[in-house]
């Protein structure tokens, strides 16, 4: 580029340059900024392409920000963009002199080697902006360490993280996506088939003594061990359970569950005996830092209960509830996991608290109980059909020092529906092999009894699983007997 085409404006730098250190220059590229603006003046399509990559505040020099804003305003109004129209717009706004005057606008055209390369120029501008934001955020965070204000540090760390995220996504923020782009996005799978989606925000709520925590823990342990959840396939993964209620009984519940399912170890299940304060940004940051340091990222985080997580805040207040929901979404997004919140009902039997919770969660599961019989009712399943009611019975399991409950499904067979002959035969074969169970192949072969034809066997197994009469545990199928 011809150095004579670059006009310098010392008076425009002012305090925006900050303290000058010879060995540490502020990240910027005068040439890239001039070339980007020159391309935007030359070609309307170049202006549109540049605005998808670089924003106004990505430009380091204040006069360049004024020129970019003028071009963007003219494009939004469908007004032709050239030296004359841009200079007129700046003059009417009283900003022409601050932008460098008419001569400088003309120089920008000479500074651009080719409008066809505007994306490359704008990317350089954007990347330098990201570096400046990282430097600023890191410096602010370092200074905050010496202060006694934890919120200031949390805010600084959040700014640093946002700058890091922007650096990792390049200039993709606010980029319009085509239908093909949307189709290419990663698919969201069921974490528990038909019940809970991965990377979702869900709430399980119910009145007192409806065994919400028992069921939430049951979900957690099935995911952590990779066992099908009462006949429904799962995506196995690490689970973190933040227990604010029932901490003393947690070990008893774990002992009962592992005894029932003959599980010796739980390497992918972790419990915390306190919950994060969702309305405290610093506390949420501390939680995220802790969970990000884990060897394996969690697939599910359970917060039990919302009342403990909003201690000191008003769950009926729109602002407080919105802040709590935003924090839960932050946990979901930064960890790439699902978040399940356990919550209570009010005196009217409805989910307690402000409507901001109901409006922003992806899934709502209500627990209803009559003695030890529990029904799970789906009140909301965003973008998917609500699952039919699921019924469970609590069975007493003896453990050292006492006993606890484990909930298992009752038959989900519709009223009046009886097993068909092939379904009865398949169930009889499997019952004969209990408690060991059978692999698919052995079960299909009859395990010493007359086997069913392939199609009949497949349909029978599907029905037995839907009715909650059999489940897959690892590679073995076993019957489920209600207690």
N, C-alpha and C positions, 0 to 999 in steps of 0.2 A: 504494500500500500504506500502511496506517495506521502511522505511525512509532511509535505507542505499542505496537504488537504486536511490536516488535523489542527484545528484551532483550539488553543488552550484558554481556559477562563479561570484564572487564579481566584477571582472574586466570587466565583460560584462554588468553590470548594468549601471555603469557610470552615465552620466547626464540624461539618459533616465528615471531614476526613479523619477527625479524631487525632489523638497524639501520634506524631510521626516517629516511627522507629526505622532507621535505615535497614535493619536486617529483617523487619517484619512489616511488609507492605500490606495494606488492606486489599483483599482479593477483589479484583475488578479488571475489566478489559475495555478501555476506551474504544479500541478498534471494533470490538464485537458490538458494543452498544451503538456506535455510529453506523455500522454496516446494517444492523437490524432495522434501525429507523429509516435508513436510506432505502432499503428494500421495501419497507412498508409504504414509503412515499411513491415508489416506482410502480408497484403492482398491487391492486386491491386484494388478490388472492394471497399474496405474500403477507399482507397485513393480517388477514384472517388466520393464516397459519402461524404467524409469530405470536398472536394473542392466545393460541392454544397452548403455547409453551412457556412464554415469559409474561409475567404480570407487571403492572406499572411500577410497583415497589421493588421489583427485581433490578431495576436500573439504579446504578450507584449514584450518578450525577443528577442533581435536582433539575437541571435544565432538560435532561433527557426524559425525566419523568413527566414534565410538562408537555413535551412534544408527543410522547406516547399517549398521554391522556387525551390530547386534542385529536389525534388520529382515531383513537378508539371511539370518541364521541361522534366524530363525523361518520365513521363506519356504521355505528348504531342507528344514526339518523338517515342512512342510505344516501349520504351526501358524498360526491366525488372527493377523493383525497389526492391532493398535489401540493406543491409549494405554496401556491396562491391561497387555496382554501384553508390550509393549516395556519399560514401566517395571519389570515383574516380572523380565524377563530381565536387565535392567541391574542391578537390585538384587541378584539372585542372583549376578551376576558381580562385585559390589562396585564397579560403575562408575556407579551412578545419580547420585551427587553430582557426579562429574566430568563427566557428560553435561549437567548443568544442573538436575537434579532434576525432580520431577513437574510443577511449574508450567511449566517451559520446554518439556517435551514437548507440553503442551497448547497452548502458544503457537504451536507449529509448524502446528497445524491452522488457526489463525486467519491465519497468514502466507501460506497458499496460496490464491491467487485462484480457481484451477480445476485440479482434478486432471487434466482433459482435456489440459492444456498441459504435462504433466510432461516430455515429450520436449524442449520448448524450454528449460525450466528446467535439465534435466540437461545439455543441450548447452552452456549458458553455464558451468556448473560445470566441465565437462570442458575447454572451451577456455581458461578461466583457469588450470586445472592445467597445460595444455600450455605456456602462456606462462611460468609459474613454472619449469617444468623447462627450458625454453629458456634462461631467464636464468641458472639455476644451472649448466647445462652450459657456456654461453658464458663465464661467470665462471671456472669451473674450468679451461676450456681456456686462457683468457687467463693465469691464474696459472701453469699448467703450462709456458707458454712460457719462463718465467723459471727453471724448474727444469732440472736436468741429467738428468732421467729420461725417456727417450723413450717408455717404456711408459706413464708417467703421462699424457703428452700424447696418445698413441694412445687410451688409455681415455677421456680427456675428449672427444676428437673423436668417438669412437664414441657416447658418451652424447648429444652434441650432434646427431649424425646421427639417432639413434633418436628424439630429441625432435622433430626436423624431420619425420621420417616419420610420427610420431604426429599431428603437426599437420596433415599433408597428408591423412591418412585419416579425420580427425574422430574420431567415436566408434565406428568400424567394427571395431575389434579384438575378436576373439572373438564377432563377431555371427553367430548361426546363419543359415545360408542354406538357402532352399528348393530343391527340385529345379529350379524355373524359374530361380532365381538361378544355380545351378551350370551350367545349360545356356547361360546368357547369358555365361559367362566366355569370354574370347578363346581361340580354338582354337589348339592347338600344331601347327605345320606341320613338315613335313620340311625340314630345312636342306639335306640331300642325300637325295633320294628313297629311302626304304627303308633308309637307312644311319644317318643322324644327325639327331636332332630339334633344333629350335631351343630355346634356354633349357634345355638338358640338361647333365648332368655325365657325361662319358664318359672312358674310359681305353683307350688302345691299348698293349698290352703284348706282349712277346715276348723270346726269348733274344737274346743278342748276335749281331750280323751277320744279323738278319732284316729289316733295312732299315726299321725303325719310323719313324725320322726322315724318311726319303725319302717314305714314304707320308703321314705327317702333313703334310709340306710340300706334297706334291701336292694334298692336300685343301684346304690353306690357299690355294694359288694358284688353284685352280679357283673357290673361293668369291669370292676377291678380284677375279677377272676376270669372274665371271658365266658362265663356261663350264660346260656340263653336265659332270658328273664321269663320264666314260667311259660316256655314254649316259643318265645319271641327272640329271634336272633339279635345279637348285640354287637357293637363295635367296641372291642376291649380296649382299655386304656387306663392310665393313672387317674385316680379320683382323690380329690382333697375335700374333706368334710369338716366344715367349721361349725362346731357344736357350741351354741350359746346356751342351750337348754338340755337338760338330761345328761350332763357330763358324767355324773356319778354312775348312771346306769349304762353308759356307753360300752364299757368293757363287758358287762353282763350280756348285752345284746350281741356283741361281737362273738362272745363265747358260744351263745346259743346258736347263732347262724353258722359258725364254723363247725359246731358239733352236728347240726342237722345235715349239712352238705359234705361232711367229712373232709373239710379243708384244713390243711396243716399250717399253711403260711399265707400271708396277705402282703406280698412285696409291692403291690401297686395301689395299696390303700393307705392314705395318710389322714390323720385327724388333727385338728387344731382345737384346743379347749377355749378358744375365744374367737369372736367374730370381728371382722373389720367394721369400723365406723364409716358407713357409706357416705355420710355427709361431711366427712373430714378428709379433704383431698390428700393431706399428708399421710393419714393412716392407710388410705387406699394405695398410695405410692409405696409405702413400706410393705404392704401385702404383695403387691406385684413384684417388687424387688426380690422378696423371699421366694415366691413361686417361680420366678424366672431363673433362679439359681438352682432349681431342682434338676436332677440328672435327666429326667423325662418330663416333658411338658404335660400338665394335666389335660385330660379330655373333658372332665367335668369338675366343676367347683360347686359345692352345695353350701348354702348359707342358712343356718338354722338358729335363730329365726330372724325375720325382718325387724321385729320389735327390738331385739338386742342390737341389730345392725344400725338402727336409727335411734339409739339411746341418746337422749338430749335433744332430739329433733321432733317435729310434729308430723306424724304420718298423715294427718288430715289436711296439712298445708300443701298447696300446689307446688310452691317453690321447694320445700324440703323433700317432698316425694319425687319431684322431677330430678333433684340433685342425686337422690339415692338411686333412682333408675339409671341415670346417666353414669354413675359410678359402676353399677353392675354391668352396663354395656361396655364400659371401658375395660373391665376385667375380661369380659368375653372377647372383645376385639384384640386386646394386646396379647392375650394368651392363646387366642384361636380356639377357645373351648366353649362348651355349653355352661350356663350358670342356672342352677335350680335354687330358688328361694322358698323357704318354708314360712308360711304366714298363717294368721288367724282370721276368723270371721268376727263380725260384730254381733250385737244382740239380735239383729234381724236375720241372722244367718247368711248375710252377704259378706264378700271379702272386705276386710277392714281397710280403711284408709282412702286416700284421694284417688280419683279416677285416673290420674297420670300413670298409676301402676297397671291397671287393667288395659289402658289404651296402648301401652308400649311393650307389653310382653308378647312373646310368640305363642305361648301355650299356657293354659290355665287348667289345673287338675284339682278337683274338689274331693276331699275325703269325707265320707259319711259312715257312721258306725252305729251298730246296734249290738250291744254287748261286744263279743269278739268277732262279729261279722262286719267286714269293711267293704264299702263300695267306692271305687274310683270312678268319678264322673268327669268327662272332659267338657269344660265350659267354653274353651277356645282353642283352636289349632290353626294358626295362621297359614294360609296357602295350602292346607291339607284338610281332608275330612276329619271331623271329630271321631275319636274311637268310641266304640260301644262301651257301656258300663262294664267294669271288671269287678268281680266279687272275690274277696279273700276271707279265709277263716284263720283265726289265731290259734296256734297250737303251743302247748306248754312244752318246753325243752329243759330237761334237768341239766344243771351245770354245777360246778363246785361252789358250794356256799349258798345254793338256792336254785332258782329257776328263772326263765325269761320266756318271751314269746317269739315265735317265728310265724310269719303269715304266708299261707300258701293258697293258691286259687281254688275256688270251687269250680264245678263244671260250668262252662259258659254255654252249655247246650240250651237252645231255645225251649221254652215251655211247650210240651207236647211232642217234642222231637225225640225219637228213639234211634238207637244205633242200628244202622243197616247191617245185614248179615256179614258183608266183607269187613266192615268196621269192627264188628264183634270178634271176628276171627283174628284180625290183626292185633286187637287189644289182648285177646287171649294168649297169643304167641308171646307178646311182650311181658304180660303178667307172669307167665310161667318162668321167665328168665330173671325175675326180680329176686333180690335187690341189685344184682350185678348190672342188669340192663343188656342191650344188644346194639351192635353197630347196624348201620343201614343194611349192609350186605347180608349179615346173619339173620336180621329180622325178615328181610325180603325172602331169604332162602327157607324160612319156616322154622329154623332152629329145631329140627327134628319133627316138625309137624308139616302137614301138607301146605305148600306155599300158595300164595295168591298170584294171579297173573299180574304182570308189571303195572298196567294201567289201573287195575282195581286196587292194588297195593298202594300206589302213589296217592290215589284219591282218598283212600281210607286214612292214611297217615296225615294228610292235610286236614281232614275233618277232625281227627283226634287231637291234633295240635290246636285247631281253632276252638275246640270245646274245652281246652285246658285239661285234657286227660293224659297227655304225654308231653314230655319236654326233652330237648337235646342238651346233654351235659357233656361238653367236650366232643368226643366221637361216639358217645353212647346215648341211646334213647332209653328213657325210664318212664314209668307210669307216675302220675301225680295223684296221690290219694288225699282227698280233703280230710281235715282233722276236725 
